[in-house]
Amino acid sequence: MKKRSKDNFNDLIKLMSKLRSEYGCPWDRAQTHKSLLPYLIEESYEALDTIEARDDQRLKEELGDLLLQIIFHAQIAKERKKFDIYEVIDNLCKKLIERHPHVFRDKKKLPPEEVLKNWEHIKLTTSKAKNKSVLSGLPRHLPALLKAYRVQEKVARFHFDWEKTDEIFLKMEEEIKELKKARKKGKKENIEEELGDILFSWVNLCRHLKINPEFALRKTIDKFVKRFHYIETRLKEKKISLHEAGLPLLDSLWEEAKRSAV
């Protein structure tokens, strides 16, 4: 690790306050919680990319960009007299202590699975929401694949889960039969519902096999994109346009890409 400069967390807060002041930056001053949403999402995904790439140097930079978004939102909230960054930190510290009684109170050694189960139980019993639910708190706009995984993961901690992986395979076969029936009837709503059931079962299978479906699909997409780029490159070498190529040639180049370990 490199030697740190004199700048610290409080300096960062002062910098953001300056940027938002009348002597600061016009763009920064114009931002709201809503206008910053795309940047918060984008920075989160950029951090994810660096983690997948195992690039520590870029991760350091992206975590800084992500932290900037948090500081930015906290500064806006402070100006609205709602809360400041110190209240955010105070609330987080209290939550961490409350949800880790095995560390800060009972001093018990628990397996990771039991820790997660306790976390959900404590979250449920301490929630101030009117309609308490194990599934409360899941973001409405979370990508569907990831949301399905998290929903299943949460209810499984309370034993609402398949006992054996083979049972999921049987369920998927059942859902495929239902899809075939719906397709014959031709009603789009029924077809959509049955496809959704298949996808949900597929996510369940991934979870039981200890595979994150989001990451698995991302890897497959990346592989597909690389192979299709290979096809486009080979077509350019042959001076054939993509429109002129035809399926037999595209298939042969696809197999060539696979053999080339693309």
KOLPA-259116 format. One line per 4 residues: number of its first residue (from 1); their letters; for each residue x, y, z of N, C-alpha, C. Coordinates in steps of 0.001 Angstrom, whole numbers, plus 500000, padded with zeros to 6 digits. Last residue first. Example, Ala and Ser with C-alpha at 12.3 -4.5 7.8 and 13.67 -1.06 7.14 Angstrom:
2) sa) 512850,497750,507080,513670,498940,507140,512900,500030,507870; 513190,494310,507800,512300,495500,507800,513200,496700,507800
This chain:
262) vasr) 488060,481087,471148,487642,482486,471327,486507,482520,472362; 489288,478733,470356,489160,479041,471779,488850,480506,472048; 489102,477952,467841,490213,478877,468121,490193,479334,469565; 486765,476575,467865,488006,475798,467779,489228,476650,468114
258) kaee) 485023,478763,467887,485050,477850,469030,486345,477040,469052; 485517,479806,465344,485791,480634,466532,485906,479755,467775; 484552,477723,463825,485966,478077,463715,486395,478890,464934; 481883,477898,464392,482592,476692,464813,484108,476932,464781
254) wlsd) 481447,480356,463118,481184,480219,464550,481943,479016,465109; 481951,479716,460504,482870,480646,461169,482686,480607,462685; 479748,478064,460054,481099,477498,459923,482140,478388,460614; 477636,479875,460403,477770,478703,461283,479186,478133,461250
250) llpl) 478089,481617,458272,478132,482126,459648,478326,480984,460648; 477678,479872,456143,479001,480457,456339,479148,480971,457767; 474888,479247,456518,475919,478188,456481,477334,478726,456748; 473574,481900,456483,473679,481090,457685,474753,479998,457615
246) gaeh) 475153,484699,454804,474269,483532,454835,474569,482642,456036; 476608,487070,453886,477254,485837,454348,476365,484603,454297; 475496,489503,453303,475702,488557,452192,476134,487164,452660; 475486,490889,455664,474207,490637,454997,474336,489569,453915
242) lsik) 478184,491172,456195,477382,490351,457098,476049,489980,456450; 480173,490947,453198,479398,491687,454192,478574,490714,455031; 483452,489929,452564,482037,489556,452477,481289,490318,453563; 486239,489806,452591,485553,490881,451859,484098,490504,451549
238) kekl) 487575,488191,454235,487076,487564,453006,486363,488560,452090; 487986,489966,456277,489159,489409,455583,488758,488797,454254; 485372,490289,457089,486078,491439,456511,487297,490976,455734; 484924,487782,458155,484147,488204,456983,484812,489390,456292
234) rtei) 486608,487848,460360,486887,486890,459291,486133,487261,458006; 485287,489812,461900,486673,490022,461457,487003,489120,460268; 482827,488579,462400,482861,489832,461647,484256,490111,461092; 483702,486391,463945,483006,486168,462670,483084,487419,461795
230) yhfr) 484707,487760,466165,485608,486919,465358,484999,486688,463976; 482366,488804,467160,483388,489735,466655,484388,488988,465771; 481252,486443,468007,480619,487135,466888,481554,488176,466298; 482979,485808,470095,482896,484907,468932,482255,485585,467731
226) kvfk) 482472,487951,471831,483823,487717,471312,483793,486858,470058; 479714,487530,472381,480156,488770,471726,481546,488595,471105; 479807,485052,473731,479072,485182,472465,479557,486398,471684; 481261,485790,476005,481794,484765,475103,481137,484870,473730
222) ditk) 479491,487609,477169,480834,488057,476767,481452,487089,475765; 477359,485840,477688,477165,486978,476776,478510,487470,476256; 478583,484179,479560,478116,483614,478292,477902,484711,477255; 479009,486005,481622,480151,485329,481008,479774,484757,479644
218) rlaf) 476357,486682,482258,477282,487722,481772,478481,487109,481058; 475429,484246,483236,474881,484770,481983,475782,485847,481394; 476953,484059,485577,477005,482986,484576,476531,483499,483217; 476171,486338,486985,477551,486221,486526,477680,485171,485432
214) epni) 473460,485675,487415,473829,486945,486780,475232,486854,486196; 473521,483267,488837,473019,483293,487455,473387,484560,486696; 476085,481950,490670,475299,483173,490545,474834,483299,489097; 475993,478706,491894,476376,479540,490750,475487,480773,490733
210) klhr) 475319,476573,493546,476267,477589,494025,476837,478441,492881; 473281,475006,492807,474598,474579,492323,475695,475580,492710; 471172,476432,493779,471488,475147,494412,472866,474635,494005; 471211,478565,491958,471454,478811,493386,471856,477533,494104
206) clnv) 470528,477279,489566,471821,477964,489714,472182,478137,491184; 467902,476518,490205,468922,475505,489926,470318,476094,490099; 466684,479023,490412,466714,478123,491567,467800,477065,491415; 466899,479838,487778,467632,480580,488804,467759,479735,490068
202) wsfl) 465115,478018,486657,466522,477978,486246,467398,478706,487262; 462728,478874,487739,463233,477541,488103,464714,477422,487772; 462540,481310,486428,462600,481303,487888,463152,479966,488394; 462328,480440,483782,463474,481259,484184,463661,481244,485701
198) idgl) 459857,479130,483944,461066,478381,483573,462311,479141,484029; 458155,481259,484566,458281,480140,485512,459544,479325,485240; 458400,482760,482216,458844,483326,483487,459058,482240,484537; 457157,481018,480460,458587,481319,480278,459185,481900,481557
194) eeei) 454571,481193,481462,455284,479918,481539,456791,480098,481333; 453949,483893,480893,453915,483393,482272,454727,482112,482421; 454119,483928,478082,455005,484783,478887,455091,484275,480328; 452019,482217,477492,453387,481868,477079,454397,482643,477914
190) nekk) 449863,483680,478450,450170,482378,479047,451596,481942,478727; 449992,485915,476741,450072,486092,478189,450461,484796,478891; 449621,484811,474153,450908,485399,474525,451069,485539,476041; 448253,481843,473225,447982,483054,474007,449288,483606,474570
186) gkkr) 448546,479391,471850,448876,480650,471178,448582,481924,471931; 448321,476747,472346,447097,477549,472471,447296,478948,471884; 450959,476012,472055,449965,475444,471139,448674,476252,471158; 452083,477337,474219,452472,477731,472852,451464,477215,471821
182) akkl) 451037,475937,476352,450665,477341,476186,450962,477816,474772; 452363,473496,475988,450898,473547,475930,450430,474976,475661; 455002,474322,476361,454616,473725,475080,453101,473764,474901; 454879,475125,479041,455167,476103,478001,454731,475590,476629
178) ekie) 454468,472694,480315,453436,473724,480409,453618,474790,479327; 456918,471510,479762,455687,470895,479237,454550,471909,479235; 458519,473211,481265,458712,473166,479801,457485,472551,479135; 457677,472577,483859,457425,473923,483335,457576,473975,481813
174) eemk) 458654,469955,484071,457213,470214,484189,456861,471567,483576; 461376,470439,483933,460744,469606,482896,459234,469832,482865; 461630,471892,486299,461921,472546,485027,461295,471773,483866; 461037,469920,488186,460178,471104,488092,460388,471809,486760
170) lfie) 463204,468226,487796,461853,467725,487527,460880,468883,487354; 465232,469943,488679,465248,469451,487294,463856,468959,486895; 464488,470138,491327,464401,471337,490489,464416,470944,489019; 465057,467663,492305,463656,468088,492300,463460,469308,491410
166) dtke) 467813,467594,492312,467093,466797,491304,465626,467202,491203; 468464,469002,494611,468643,469653,493301,467872,468916,492211; 466235,468819,497397,467229,468205,496526,467274,468913,495170; 464518,470605,498677,465450,469811,499485,466574,469241,498635
162) wdfh) 463751,473967,497935,463818,472590,497474,464833,471844,498331; 462397,476039,500602,463353,475739,499536,463219,474279,499103; 462159,477594,503249,461228,477490,502124,462061,477293,500859; 463919,478009,505358,463622,476622,504968,462542,476480,503885
158) frav) 464738,480543,505597,463663,480145,506500,463080,478794,506073; 466497,480843,503604,467047,480940,504962,466009,480578,506023; 464878,480949,501388,465560,479682,501684,466142,479674,503091; 464167,483579,501167,463163,482655,501720,463790,481311,502083
154) keqv) 466646,484612,500126,466084,485088,501380,465095,484091,501985; 466994,483268,497702,468033,483185,498724,467467,483570,500099; 464791,484112,496234,464934,482698,496583,465919,482512,497739; 465441,486860,496022,464168,486423,496613,464282,484987,497105
150) ryak) 467903,486751,494668,467853,487287,496031,466570,486871,496752; 467117,485671,492183,468137,484999,492995,468050,485443,494458; 465366,487639,491283,464884,486264,491482,465826,485504,492405; 467173,489768,491033,466082,489851,492005,465521,488467,492316
146) llap) 468782,488971,488950,469380,489127,490265,468311,489162,491353; 466833,489031,486934,467600,487817,487189,468198,487837,488591; 465866,491723,486971,464994,490590,487288,465753,489319,487643; 467665,494311,488638,467508,493455,487452,466807,492151,487819
142) lhrp) 465705,496396,490758,466797,495437,490675,466596,494575,489422; 463681,498191,491224,464293,498213,489904,465515,497289,489791; 462991,497813,493883,461972,497554,492860,462603,497429,491474; 465212,496196,496134,464936,497320,495228,463960,496942,494121
138) lgsl) 463999,494740,499047,464575,494450,497728,464220,495589,496777; 462570,495447,501283,463898,496033,501105,464555,495698,499785; 460985,492384,502163,461009,493851,502146,462440,494332,501934; 460949,489696,502483,461303,490196,501151,461257,491718,501053
134) vskn) 460034,489291,504972,461401,488838,504695,461885,489439,503385; 458134,492086,506112,458275,490896,505278,459749,490570,505104; 455740,494185,507612,457037,493531,507696,457052,492272,506835; 454160,496812,507075,453997,495464,506530,455350,494765,506473
130) kaks) 455368,499001,508411,454044,498522,508787,453833,497079,508331; 458789,499058,509537,457803,499075,508458,456478,498485,508927; 460796,498808,511273,459726,499719,511675,458629,499804,510617; 462511,495821,512186,461977,496704,511145,460816,497549,511669
126) ttlk) 463356,493942,513924,463649,495352,514275,463090,496346,513262; 462673,491505,512791,462128,491845,514116,462352,493307,514501; 464093,491532,510347,462638,491397,510359,462036,491873,511679; 466737,491693,511165,466206,492722,510258,464678,492731,510316
122) ihew) 466943,489305,512555,467086,490582,513276,466478,491717,512452; 466651,487512,510392,465728,487465,511531,465749,488789,512297; 468804,488163,508734,467441,488320,508232,466429,488347,509378; 470914,487504,510503,470811,488862,509930,469377,489119,509472
118) nklv) 470545,484777,510884,470342,485693,512010,470146,487123,511534; 471264,483919,508327,469922,483628,508834,469583,484579,509987; 473932,484725,508225,472966,485293,507281,471539,485103,507764; 474978,483073,510260,475090,484532,510367,474055,485209,509467
114) eepp) 474611,480565,509200,473846,480937,510392,473868,482444,510599; 476467,480628,507119,475050,480421,506815,474165,480862,507979; 479001,480892,508432,478450,481988,507620,476953,481862,507335; 478777,479621,511833,479099,479434,510419,478451,480555,509603
110) lkkk) 479924,481392,514792,478850,480856,513954,479325,480634,512531; 480882,481749,517956,481452,481407,516659,480369,480718,515835; 479828,484517,519983,479686,483139,519521,480384,482953,518179; 479379,486868,521626,480705,486299,521373,480628,484808,520991
106) drfv) 477170,488424,522184,477194,487031,522653,478538,486344,522496; 478128,491074,521181,477401,490834,522418,477599,489408,522950; 479585,491331,518821,479622,492442,519772,478909,492179,521097; 479273,488856,517467,480591,489506,517545,480642,490508,518700
102) hphr) 476682,488127,517556,477671,487064,517804,479090,487626,517914; 475289,490340,516684,475344,490083,518131,476385,489026,518497; 475135,492007,514292,476256,491094,514564,476370,490825,516067; 473182,493872,514100,473008,492643,513316,474184,491671,513425
98) eilk) 474075,495954,515737,472797,495291,516026,472671,493949,515323; 476380,496762,514409,476476,496228,515773,475227,495416,516115; 475259,497678,511994,476270,496610,511983,476403,495957,513356; 473572,499742,512907,473012,498578,512219,473989,497403,512246
94) kcln) 475405,501569,513932,474398,500981,514815,473824,499706,514215; 476762,502221,511550,477477,501597,512677,476512,500902,513625; 474688,503441,510081,475323,502216,509587,476039,501479,510715; 474172,505715,511597,473106,504740,511379,473679,503397,510939
90) dive) 476650,507011,511325,476154,506633,512651,475087,505541,512543; 476699,507494,508556,477714,506627,509167,477249,506118,510526; 474527,509254,508351,474564,508033,507536,475511,507017,508177; 475392,511293,509988,474201,510537,510393,474110,509224,509619
86) yidf) 477462,512197,508412,477783,511639,509732,476599,510846,510302; 476224,513252,506183,477005,512029,506014,477324,511373,507358; 472925,514349,507304,474254,514560,506722,475013,513235,506698; 469444,515101,506529,470503,514384,507260,471837,514727,506629
82) kkre) 467771,517349,505865,467229,516010,506131,468195,515167,506962; 468267,519877,504737,468046,519753,506181,467353,518428,506546; 469111,520089,502232,467653,520007,502380,467246,519858,503844; 471787,519902,502664,471269,521198,502217,469750,521265,502339
78) kaiq) 471862,517179,503231,472219,518150,504281,471664,519525,503929; 471271,516096,500753,470339,515872,501863,470591,516873,502997; 473582,516852,499372,472282,517369,498922,471252,517245,500054; 475428,515331,500812,475537,516795,500814,474212,517436,500394
74) ahfi) 474612,512739,500183,474562,513177,501580,474620,514704,501676; 475155,512667,497444,473768,512542,497907,473618,513038,499346; 477990,512926,497570,477181,513879,496804,475736,513863,497316; 478781,510667,498954,479048,511988,499538,478166,513052,498891
70) iqll) 477986,508766,497036,477421,508730,498390,477581,510095,499071; 479592,509466,494862,478136,509501,494731,477460,509537,496098; 482135,508994,495918,481752,510357,495532,480231,510484,495436; 482154,506242,496066,482115,507018,497316,481688,508460,497037
66) ldgl) 482462,505709,493365,481232,505279,494040,481044,506050,495354; 485012,506695,492950,483893,507282,492194,482553,506939,492845; 486396,504951,494635,486420,506394,494889,485263,507084,494195; 485982,502599,493313,485408,502737,494652,485385,504199,495075
62) eekl) 487483,503153,491031,486034,503037,490914,485346,503127,492267; 490125,503153,492062,489574,504350,491426,488047,504314,491388; 490330,500542,493009,490578,501660,493917,489953,502944,493369; 489950,499175,490613,488944,499050,491663,489088,500197,492664
58) rqdd) 492295,499721,489260,491051,500307,488759,489950,500245,489806; 493973,498200,490924,494246,499617,490699,492994,500341,490218; 492960,495578,490796,492938,496319,492056,493139,497818,491873; 491208,493732,488860,492105,494869,488640,492048,495774,489869
54) raei) 489556,491560,488305,490599,491459,489348,491677,492525,489181; 487374,491699,486742,488667,491712,486039,489845,491543,486998; 485429,491832,488687,485468,490653,487820,486809,490540,487095; 486079,494361,489651,486168,493201,490542,486258,491924,489722
50) tdla) 485503,495946,487462,486896,495880,487928,487109,494702,488869; 482704,495593,487261,483589,495178,486156,485035,495018,486623; 481836,496802,489646,481622,495362,489431,482560,494831,488345; 482412,499445,489084,483126,498782,490177,483016,497269,490032
46) eyse) 480535,499803,487094,481958,499922,486754,482824,499282,487831; 478169,499552,488521,478505,498531,487516,479970,498603,487095; 478349,501861,490086,478230,500545,490725,478639,499449,489759; 478332,503870,488167,479545,503679,488980,479527,502319,489680
42) eily) 475679,503585,487187,476842,503371,486310,478111,503087,487115; 474141,504275,489445,474022,502941,488837,475261,502614,488008; 474991,506910,489806,475093,505946,490905,475060,504518,490371; 474280,508043,487364,475702,507962,487726,475932,506954,488856
38) plls) 471467,507978,487386,472210,507226,486358,473686,507040,486707; 470927,509705,489743,470634,508263,489705,471425,507498,488645; 471165,512432,489701,472393,511652,489933,472178,510140,489824; 468633,513400,489492,469518,513586,488334,470798,512766,488460
34) khtq) 467604,512791,492077,467091,512111,490886,468050,512220,489702; 468992,514489,493784,469041,513047,494011,468651,512298,492725; 470482,516948,491540,469517,516530,492557,469696,515024,492782; 472719,519604,490405,472308,518202,490562,471316,517993,491704
30) ardw) 473710,522151,490239,472431,521880,489566,471889,520473,489825; 476199,522121,491402,475126,522824,492100,473754,522485,491518; 477692,520847,489424,477485,520187,490718,476311,520809,491466; 477648,522863,487448,477056,521532,487187,476742,520831,488507
26) pcgy) 478961,525056,488651,477561,525182,488230,476881,523825,488003; 480975,524719,491551,480773,524314,490152,479295,524386,489769; 481236,527421,493891,481671,526137,493357,481385,525923,491885; 480191,529469,495217,481527,529702,494653,482072,528431,493979
22) esrl) 477902,528512,496286,477757,529536,495231,479092,529860,494571; 478628,524933,496673,478384,526300,497150,478255,527274,495975; 479383,522481,495828,477946,522741,495826,477612,524172,496245; 482121,522532,496223,481614,522367,494859,480130,522710,494752
18) ksml) 482163,522668,499042,482670,523788,498242,482115,523733,496818; 481211,520129,499689,480474,521307,500149,480867,522536,499331; 483254,518589,498630,481918,518492,498045,481064,519692,498442; 485363,519392,500340,485472,519586,498893,484089,519572,498237
14) kild) 484419,518483,502818,484595,519927,502596,484675,520250,501105; 484553,515726,502368,483251,516345,502661,483310,517855,502403; 487314,515439,502094,486429,515081,500986,485061,515734,501160; 488173,516099,504624,488585,516957,503503,487682,516712,502297
10) nfnd) 487165,513959,506069,486593,515290,506294,486967,516273,505185; 488849,511896,505144,487415,511871,504870,486777,513249,505028; 491913,513535,504086,491147,512505,504762,489660,512648,504448; 495204,514266,502928,493761,514354,502717,493032,513214,503432
6) ksrk) 497862,513736,503117,497234,514346,504291,495711,514408,504165; 498260,510475,501581,498499,511910,501650,497771,512455,502875; 499720,507291,502482,498586,508173,502262,498989,509638,502336; 501873,505196,500707,501730,506112,501835,500623,507101,501531
2) km) 500414,502242,499234,501163,503496,499168,500918,504335,500414; 500829,498792,500000,500000,500000,500000,500861,501255,500000
